[in-house]
Amino acid sequence: MTMKTALETMSMDSIMRRWPETIPLILRHHMLCVGCPLAPFQTVAEACRDHGVDEARFVEDIRSVIGTKDSPG
C-alpha cells in the first residue's frame, strides 16, 4: 500500500474550487465531477477508481496544471 499525497486525498470539489483551471483537465479525462453532488465528498483516488482513470497519470496531469508552488503535499 502506498502513502497518498495531500492532493490525492483532497475532494474533487476542493480541487476545482481552489484551482478552477483544473476543470478542463477533469473534463478531458471524461470525469463527471463538475456539478456532481458527490464531488465534495469524493477524493481524487475515489473519483479515478469510479471513472476508470489511471490515478497516477491523473495526479501528474493535475500537478502540471496547478504547478508545484501551490500544490499540497
LUMDO-421353 format. One record per residue: chain; x, z, y of N, C-alpha, C, O in turn; residue in one letter; residue number from 1. Coordinates in nm, 4 decimals. Layout:
residues N
  cadena       n.X       n.Z       n.Y      ca.X      ca.Z      ca.Y       c.X       c.Z       c.Y       o.X       o.Z       o.Y  residuo  num
       A         X         Z         Y         X         Z         Y         X         Z         Y         X         Z         Y        A  NUM
...
This chain:
residues 73
  cadena       n.X       n.Z       n.Y      ca.X      ca.Z      ca.Y       c.X       c.Z       c.Y       o.X       o.Z       o.Y  residuo  num
       A    0.0848    0.0000   -0.1185    0.0000    0.0000    0.0000    0.0887    0.0000    0.1238    0.1812    0.0805    0.1346        M    1
       A    0.0605   -0.0895    0.2161    0.1413   -0.0977    0.3368    0.0763   -0.0197    0.4497   -0.0457   -0.0036    0.4542        T    2
       A    0.1594    0.0279    0.5401    0.1077    0.1019    0.6546    0.0507    0.0030    0.7569    0.1147   -0.0968    0.7898        M    3
       A   -0.0680    0.0312    0.8058   -0.1330   -0.0556    0.9036   -0.0795   -0.0258    1.0430   -0.0489    0.0888    1.0760        K    4
       A   -0.0688   -0.1299    1.1240   -0.0284   -0.1114    1.2632   -0.1508   -0.0711    1.3449   -0.2641   -0.0808    1.2978        T    5
       A   -0.1273   -0.0265    1.4656   -0.2379    0.0123    1.5540   -0.3335   -0.1047    1.5747   -0.4552   -0.0860    1.5776        A    6
       A   -0.2789   -0.2248    1.5890   -0.3639   -0.3417    1.6105   -0.4577   -0.3643    1.4926   -0.5752   -0.3955    1.5121        L    7
       A   -0.4081   -0.3491    1.3728   -0.4886   -0.3740    1.2533   -0.5995   -0.2708    1.2345   -0.6974   -0.2970    1.1646        E    8
       A   -0.5852   -0.1556    1.2953   -0.6869   -0.0519    1.2808   -0.7815   -0.0452    1.4001   -0.8765    0.0331    1.3995        T    9
       A   -0.7564   -0.1269    1.5024   -0.8483   -0.1329    1.6171   -0.9750   -0.2062    1.5759   -0.9732   -0.2885    1.4844        M   10
       A   -1.0838   -0.1762    1.6433   -1.2064   -0.2516    1.6159   -1.1957   -0.3898    1.6801   -1.1247   -0.4090    1.7788        S   11
       A   -1.2660   -0.4830    1.6233   -1.2676   -0.6180    1.6789   -1.3233   -0.6165    1.8210   -1.2752   -0.6894    1.9078        M   12
       A   -1.4237   -0.5344    1.8442   -1.4818   -0.5224    1.9780   -1.3775   -0.4725    2.0778   -1.3680   -0.5246    2.1890        D   13
       A   -1.3001   -0.3726    2.0389   -1.1962   -0.3189    2.1275   -1.0933   -0.4251    2.1631   -1.0491   -0.4342    2.2776        S   14
       A   -1.0560   -0.5040    2.0658   -0.9583   -0.6105    2.0896   -1.0135   -0.7132    2.1874   -0.9453   -0.7521    2.2822        I   15
       A   -1.1370   -0.7572    2.1645   -1.1954   -0.8587    2.2520   -1.2169   -0.8060    2.3942   -1.2043   -0.8816    2.4905        M   16
       A   -1.2490   -0.6784    2.4080   -1.2674   -0.6201    2.5412   -1.1338   -0.6000    2.6133   -1.1227   -0.6262    2.7331        R   17
       A   -1.0337   -0.5537    2.5401   -0.9026   -0.5291    2.6011   -0.8296   -0.6587    2.6322   -0.7628   -0.6704    2.7349        R   18
       A   -0.8429   -0.7563    2.5424   -0.7756   -0.8852    2.5593   -0.8767   -0.9982    2.5394   -0.8815   -1.0568    2.4313        W   19
       A   -0.9568   -1.0300    2.6402   -1.0578   -1.1363    2.6250   -0.9981   -1.2722    2.5888   -1.0677   -1.3593    2.5366        P   20
       A   -0.8713   -1.2893    2.6161   -0.8053   -1.4153    2.5809   -0.7942   -1.4334    2.4292   -0.7562   -1.5411    2.3832        E   21
       A   -0.8267   -1.3302    2.3511   -0.8245   -1.3429    2.2048   -0.9520   -1.4079    2.1503   -0.9542   -1.4527    2.0357        T   22
       A   -1.0563   -1.4132    2.2300   -1.1846   -1.4657    2.1809   -1.1731   -1.6088    2.1281   -1.2232   -1.6359    2.0190        I   23
       A   -1.1085   -1.7031    2.2014   -1.0959   -1.8373    2.1434   -1.0208   -1.8387    2.0100   -1.0533   -1.9174    1.9210        P   24
       A   -0.9213   -1.7522    1.9966   -0.8472   -1.7439    1.8713   -0.9377   -1.6947    1.7581   -0.9353   -1.7488    1.6476        L   25
       A   -1.0159   -1.5936    1.7865   -1.1090   -1.5400    1.6867   -1.2064   -1.6488    1.6427   -1.2354   -1.6620    1.5238        I   26
       A   -1.2559   -1.7250    1.7363   -1.3479   -1.8344    1.7038   -1.2774   -1.9447    1.6248   -1.3370   -2.0029    1.5342        L   27
       A   -1.1511   -1.9744    1.6578   -1.0754   -2.0758    1.5825   -1.0568   -2.0361    1.4365   -1.0465   -2.1221    1.3490        R   28
       A   -1.0526   -1.9064    1.4107   -1.0406   -1.8572    1.2730   -1.1777   -1.8516    1.2045   -1.1898   -1.8015    1.0927        H   29
       A   -1.2791   -1.9026    1.2716   -1.4163   -1.9074    1.2175   -1.4706   -1.7680    1.1877   -1.5457   -1.7480    1.0922        H   30
       A   -1.4311   -1.6720    1.2716   -1.4817   -1.5361    1.2582   -1.6000   -1.5208    1.3533   -1.5962   -1.5698    1.4662        M   31
       A   -1.7028   -1.4541    1.3083   -1.8271   -1.4429    1.3843   -1.8368   -1.3110    1.4608   -1.9463   -1.2592    1.4827        L   32
       A   -1.7221   -1.2573    1.5011   -1.7167   -1.1248    1.5637   -1.7727   -1.1211    1.7055   -1.8211   -1.0171    1.7502        C   33
       A   -1.7668   -1.2318    1.7755   -1.8156   -1.2361    1.9134   -1.9675   -1.2167    1.9112   -2.0411   -1.2998    1.8580        V   34
       A   -2.0124   -1.1068    1.9694   -2.1550   -1.0763    1.9731   -2.2094   -1.0105    1.8470   -2.3284   -0.9797    1.8401        G   35
       A   -2.1252   -0.9889    1.7484   -2.1703   -0.9283    1.6234   -2.1941   -0.7784    1.6429   -2.1109   -0.7108    1.7034        C   36
       A   -2.3053   -0.7256    1.5931   -2.3313   -0.5822    1.6076   -2.2337   -0.4943    1.5283   -2.2258   -0.3739    1.5524        P   37
       A   -2.1604   -0.5529    1.4349   -2.0620   -0.4758    1.3587   -1.9259   -0.4693    1.4273   -1.8432   -0.3858    1.3908        L   38
       A   -1.9009   -0.5549    1.5252   -1.7693   -0.5634    1.5896   -1.7175   -0.4302    1.6436   -1.5971   -0.4061    1.6356        A   39
       A   -1.8032   -0.3413    1.6987   -1.7494   -0.2130    1.7465   -1.7015   -0.1215    1.6340   -1.6287   -0.0254    1.6589        P   40
       A   -1.7411   -0.1501    1.5129   -1.7102   -0.0630    1.4002   -1.6128   -0.1248    1.3002   -1.5549   -0.0541    1.2177        F   41
       A   -1.5949   -0.2559    1.3076   -1.5168   -0.3274    1.2079   -1.3727   -0.3452    1.2549   -1.3478   -0.3975    1.3636        Q   42
       A   -1.2781   -0.3010    1.1720   -1.1368   -0.3170    1.2048   -1.0935   -0.4620    1.1800   -1.1657   -0.5406    1.1187        T   43
       A   -0.9755   -0.4944    1.2288   -0.9183   -0.6263    1.2039   -0.9082   -0.6508    1.0536   -0.9443   -0.7576    1.0041        V   44
       A   -0.8588   -0.5504    0.9824   -0.8439   -0.5651    0.8364   -0.9777   -0.5940    0.7700   -0.9868   -0.6812    0.6835        A   45
       A   -1.0812   -0.5214    0.8099   -1.2138   -0.5421    0.7504   -1.2711   -0.6788    0.7876   -1.3288   -0.7472    0.7031        E   46
       A   -1.2553   -0.7180    0.9122   -1.3072   -0.8480    0.9572   -1.2370   -0.9614    0.8833   -1.3011   -1.0573    0.8403        A   47
       A   -1.1062   -0.9501    0.8689   -1.0325   -1.0543    0.7957   -1.0797   -1.0623    0.6510   -1.1020   -1.1714    0.5983        C   48
       A   -1.0947   -0.9484    0.5881   -1.1421   -0.9456    0.4497   -1.2812   -1.0092    0.4391   -1.3051   -1.0923    0.3515        R   49
       A   -1.3718   -0.9702    0.5278   -1.5094   -1.0196    0.5214   -1.5218   -1.1684    0.5525   -1.6140   -1.2346    0.5050        D   50
       A   -1.4283   -1.2213    0.6328   -1.4336   -1.3632    0.6694   -1.3373   -1.4495    0.5875   -1.3303   -1.5707    0.6079        H   51
       A   -1.2636   -1.3882    0.4955   -1.1698   -1.4636    0.4128   -1.0514   -1.5175    0.4917   -0.9997   -1.6249    0.4610        G   52
       A   -1.0085   -1.4434    0.5929   -0.8973   -1.4851    0.6781   -0.7730   -1.4074    0.6361   -0.7800   -1.2875    0.6091        V   53
       A   -0.6593   -1.4763    0.6308   -0.5331   -1.4106    0.5980   -0.4984   -1.3110    0.7095   -0.4735   -1.3498    0.8236        D   54
       A   -0.4975   -1.1845    0.6744   -0.4790   -1.0781    0.7740   -0.3436   -1.0850    0.8428   -0.3353   -1.0706    0.9648        E   55
       A   -0.2379   -1.1067    0.7663   -0.1038   -1.1119    0.8256   -0.0942   -1.2253    0.9271   -0.0392   -1.2074    1.0358        A   56
       A   -0.1470   -1.3402    0.8920   -0.1441   -1.4561    0.9829   -0.2287   -1.4283    1.1069   -0.1876   -1.4599    1.2185        R   57
       A   -0.3462   -1.3695    1.0879   -0.4354   -1.3397    1.1996   -0.3693   -1.2414    1.2960   -0.3727   -1.2620    1.4173        F   58
       A   -0.3099   -1.1359    1.2436   -0.2424   -1.0375    1.3286   -0.1266   -1.1024    1.4043   -0.1052   -1.0745    1.5222        V   59
       A   -0.0532   -1.1881    1.3364    0.0562   -1.2608    1.4016    0.0013   -1.3471    1.5160    0.0584   -1.3499    1.6250        E   60
       A   -0.1088   -1.4167    1.4907   -0.1699   -1.5007    1.5943   -0.2193   -1.4169    1.7122   -0.2003   -1.4546    1.8279        D   61
       A   -0.2822   -1.3040    1.6828   -0.3301   -1.2151    1.7895   -0.2121   -1.1676    1.8732   -0.2178   -1.1703    1.9961        I   62
       A   -0.1056   -1.1241    1.8072    0.0132   -1.0764    1.8799    0.0721   -1.1857    1.9688    0.1204   -1.1573    2.0784        R   63
       A    0.0684   -1.3095    1.9225    0.1231   -1.4181    2.0044    0.0366   -1.4428    2.1283    0.0875   -1.4860    2.2317        S   64
       A   -0.0925   -1.4159    2.1184   -0.1817   -1.4332    2.2328   -0.1669   -1.3185    2.3322   -0.1611   -1.3415    2.4530        V   65
       A   -0.1608   -1.1964    2.2828   -0.1577   -1.0821    2.3737   -0.0165   -1.0468    2.4190    0.0001   -0.9706    2.5143        I   66
       A    0.0842   -1.1002    2.3535    0.2224   -1.0672    2.3889    0.2611   -0.9317    2.3335    0.1784   -0.8617    2.2750        G   67
       A    0.3840   -0.8956    2.3514    0.4324   -0.7713    2.2933    0.4291   -0.6537    2.3905    0.4228   -0.5391    2.3460        T   68
       A    0.4330   -0.6779    2.5213    0.4411   -0.5663    2.6146    0.3124   -0.4851    2.6191    0.3163   -0.3657    2.6492        K   69
       A    0.1979   -0.5476    2.5898    0.0701   -0.4760    2.5941    0.0119   -0.4566    2.4548   -0.1047   -0.4205    2.4390        D   70
       A    0.0946   -0.4811    2.3548    0.0488   -0.4732    2.2171    0.0597   -0.3302    2.1638    0.1638   -0.2663    2.1790        S   71
       A   -0.0473   -0.2797    2.1015   -0.0381   -0.1458    2.0425    0.0446   -0.1492    1.9153    0.0474   -0.2494    1.8439        P   72
       A    0.1112   -0.0395    1.8883    0.1849   -0.0216    1.7619    0.2745   -0.1307    1.7316    0.3422   -0.1282    1.6288        G   73
